[in-house]
Amino acid sequence: MSGEPSAAADFYDAAYRSAGERGARWRELGAAGKADHVERLLRVRPDQLVEIGCGDGALLAELGRRDAARSLHGFDVSEEAVRAARRRGLRSVDVFDGQRVPVADDAFDVAVLSHVLEHVADPVALLREAARTAPTIIVEVPLERSLSGRRRSRQALSENAGHMHTFGRAAVRRMVDTAGLRLGADLMDPLPAAVHLFFAETPGARVAARVRSAVRRGVFAASPALAARLFTLHYACVCTRP
C-alpha cells in the first residue's frame, strides 16, 4: 500500500466495504480488550478523548458504553469508516487527511492511537501530531517482531491488513523518544481466546484454537519476555509531553 494519504483512504474504503458485517464483528471483538487497556493505563476519567484513526468506531463505542470519558471524538482517513462509526451513534467523528488533525492545539485531554501507527508511512509524525492535540497519548500496537510474526503466512496477513511497519518493544521506545515524548506506564497482553476462536470454523479448528490460546497464555504468565519473542502480543503504553 502506498503511503500517500489518498491511496490510504482508497485502500481502507475498499477494506471496510469488503469486510462487511463479519469485519464489524471482528473489530467489536477486539475493541473490548483495547478498551480494557485504555482504562488500565488512564486510571482517571478524562473530559475530552479523541481516537485518531478510529476506523468504524468500535473502540470509541466500547469506551462510550463504559463511560470512559465525558466526551468522545474520532478521526479517520476513510469516509466509509466514518459513515460506519456514525451508524454506531457516534456523532463527533470526522474524516481527516491522515497527517493533520483539524483541531486547535490541546483540544483534547487524551489522544488514542490504537493499532494505527503500524499502518502509516511516518508513525513518528502522527505521534507528534497526536501530542499536539492532547498532552497524554495512549498508543497500542501489535508486537510482531516474534517467531510467529516472521512466518510468511503471518507477514502476508499483516500486509493485507495494511501494516507498513512491524514493532517490538524497543522499536516503540525509540519511536516515542524520537517523537520527543516520555514513555510512561505500559502493558503487554496475549490475544484472548475469542480472537483465536473467531476464525475457527470446524470442531477441530476450535479445539486447536483453545489449545493455542492456553499455551500462549501459559507462556506469557511464566515469562512475558519469552512470550514476546515467540508470538504476537498487544502492547499499549502512555506517552506524555516533557
C-alpha positions in Angstrom: 0.0 0.0 0.0 1.3 3.5 -0.9 2.0 5.9 1.9 0.1 8.7 0.1 -3.0 9.9 2.1 -5.3 9.5 -0.9 -4.1 5.9 -1.5 -4.6 5.1 2.1 -8.1 6.4 2.1 -8.9 4.4 -1.0 -7.3 1.3 0.5 -9.3 1.5 3.7 -12.6 2.5 2.0 -12.3 -0.8 0.0 -11.3 -2.8 3.0 -14.3 -1.6 5.1 -16.7 -2.3 2.2 -15.4 -5.8 1.6 -15.2 -6.8 5.2 -18.9 -6.3 5.8 -20.7 -7.5 8.9 -18.1 -10.1 9.7 -15.4 -7.4 9.7 -17.5 -5.3 12.0 -17.9 -8.2 14.5 -14.1 -8.8 14.4 -13.5 -5.2 15.3 -16.1 -5.2 18.1 -14.4 -8.3 19.5 -11.0 -6.6 19.5 -12.5 -3.4 21.0 -13.2 -5.0 24.4 -9.5 -5.7 25.0 -8.4 -2.4 23.7 -10.8 -0.6 25.9 -9.5 -2.6 28.9 -6.0 -1.3 28.1 -7.1 2.3 27.8 -8.9 2.2 31.1 -6.0 0.4 32.9 -3.5 3.0 31.6 -5.5 6.1 32.2 -6.9 5.3 35.6 -8.6 8.8 35.7 -11.6 9.6 33.5 -10.7 12.3 31.1 -13.0 15.1 30.0 -12.2 15.0 26.2 -10.8 11.9 24.5 -10.1 11.6 20.8 -9.2 8.5 18.8 -7.0 9.3 15.8 -7.5 6.5 13.3 -10.8 5.5 14.8 -11.9 3.2 12.0 -15.6 2.3 12.2 -15.8 3.5 15.8 -15.8 0.1 17.5 -13.3 1.2 20.2 -15.0 4.6 20.7 -18.4 2.9 21.0 -17.0 0.5 23.7 -15.4 3.3 25.6 -18.7 5.1 25.4 -20.6 2.1 26.9 -18.1 2.2 29.8 -18.5 6.0 30.2 -14.7 6.2 29.9 -14.7 9.9 29.1 -17.2 12.7 29.2 -16.9 13.4 25.5 -15.6 11.1 22.7 -14.3 12.2 19.3 -12.8 10.4 16.4 -11.0 11.0 13.1 -10.2 8.6 10.3 -8.9 8.7 6.7 -11.7 6.5 5.4 -15.1 8.1 4.6 -16.5 4.6 4.6 -15.3 4.0 8.2 -16.6 7.4 9.4 -20.0 6.6 8.0 -20.0 3.2 9.8 -18.9 5.0 13.0 -21.8 7.4 12.7 -24.2 4.5 12.3 -23.0 3.3 15.7 -24.4 6.6 17.1 -21.0 8.4 17.4 -21.7 12.0 16.5 -18.3 13.6 16.8 -16.5 11.6 14.1 -14.9 13.1 11.0 -12.6 12.5 8.1 -9.0 13.8 8.2 -6.2 13.7 5.8 -4.1 11.2 7.8 -1.5 13.8 8.7 -3.0 16.8 10.5 -6.0 16.6 12.8 -8.1 19.7 12.1 -8.3 21.0 15.7 -6.5 23.5 17.8 -3.6 22.6 20.0 -4.6 20.9 23.2 -8.2 20.4 22.0 -8.4 17.2 24.0 -7.1 15.7 27.2 -6.2 12.3 25.8 -5.5 11.1 22.3 -5.7 7.4 21.5 -3.7 5.7 18.6 -4.9 2.1 18.8 -3.4 -0.2 16.2 -2.8 2.8 13.9 0.9 3.5 13.8 1.8 0.3 12.1 -0.5 1.4 9.2 1.1 4.8 8.5 4.1 5.7 6.5 5.5 8.1 9.1 4.4 6.9 12.6 6.7 9.4 14.4 5.0 12.3 12.6 1.5 11.1 13.5 2.6 10.5 17.1 3.8 14.1 17.3 0.5 15.3 15.8 -1.4 13.4 18.4 0.8 15.1 21.1 -0.2 18.4 19.6 -3.8 17.7 20.1 -3.5 16.3 23.7 -0.9 16.2 26.5 -1.5 12.4 27.1 -1.4 9.8 24.3 -2.3 6.1 24.6 -0.5 4.0 21.9 -1.3 0.4 21.2 0.4 -1.7 18.5 0.9 -5.4 17.8 4.3 -6.7 18.7 5.1 -8.7 15.5 8.9 -9.0 15.8 8.4 -12.5 17.0 8.9 -16.1 15.8 5.3 -16.4 14.8 5.3 -12.9 13.3 8.1 -13.8 10.9 6.1 -16.6 9.3 5.3 -15.9 5.7 1.6 -16.6 6.3 1.6 -14.1 9.2 3.5 -11.5 7.2 1.0 -11.9 4.3 -1.9 -11.3 6.7 -0.2 -8.1 8.1 0.5 -6.8 4.6 -3.1 -7.5 3.5 -4.3 -5.6 6.6 -2.2 -2.6 5.5 0.6 -2.9 8.0 3.6 -0.8 6.9 5.8 -1.4 10.0 6.4 -4.2 12.5 7.2 -3.3 16.1 9.0 -4.8 19.1 9.0 -3.0 22.5 12.4 -1.5 21.8 11.2 -0.1 18.5 8.2 1.5 20.3 10.5 3.1 22.8 12.7 4.5 20.0 9.7 5.9 18.2 8.4 7.6 21.4 11.8 9.0 22.1 12.2 10.3 18.5 8.9 12.0 18.8 10.2 13.9 21.8 7.8 12.3 24.2 8.1 10.5 27.5 7.1 6.8 27.9 5.1 6.2 31.0 3.1 3.1 32.1 2.9 0.2 29.7 1.5 -3.3 29.4 1.5 -6.3 27.2 -1.2 -8.8 26.7 -1.6 -12.1 24.7 -4.5 -12.3 22.3 -7.7 -13.5 24.1 -9.1 -16.9 23.3 -12.1 -15.3 21.5 -9.7 -13.9 18.9 -8.3 -17.3 18.1 -11.8 -18.8 18.0 -13.2 -16.2 15.7 -11.7 -17.8 12.6 -12.1 -21.4 13.8 -15.0 -22.8 11.7 -14.8 -26.6 12.5 -14.8 -28.5 15.8 -11.1 -29.5 15.2 -10.1 -25.9 14.5 -11.9 -24.7 17.6 -10.0 -27.3 19.8 -6.8 -26.2 18.2 -7.6 -22.5 18.8 -8.3 -23.1 22.5 -5.1 -25.1 22.9 -3.1 -22.4 21.1 -4.6 -19.7 23.3 -4.0 -21.7 26.5 -0.4 -22.4 25.6 0.3 -18.8 24.8 -1.3 -17.5 28.0 0.7 -20.1 30.0 4.0 -19.0 28.4 3.1 -15.3 28.9 2.3 -15.9 32.6 5.6 -17.7 33.1 7.8 -15.2 31.1 6.3 -12.2 29.2 9.7 -11.6 27.6 9.8 -15.1 26.2 6.2 -14.8 25.0 7.1 -11.6 23.1 9.9 -13.5 21.3 7.7 -16.4 20.4 4.4 -14.9 19.3 2.4 -11.7 18.7 1.4 -9.7 21.7 -0.5 -6.5 22.0 1.5 -3.7 23.6 0.0 -0.5 25.0 1.7 2.5 26.6 1.1 6.0 27.9 3.1 8.8 26.3 3.3 12.4 27.6 4.9 15.6 26.5 8.1 16.6 28.5 
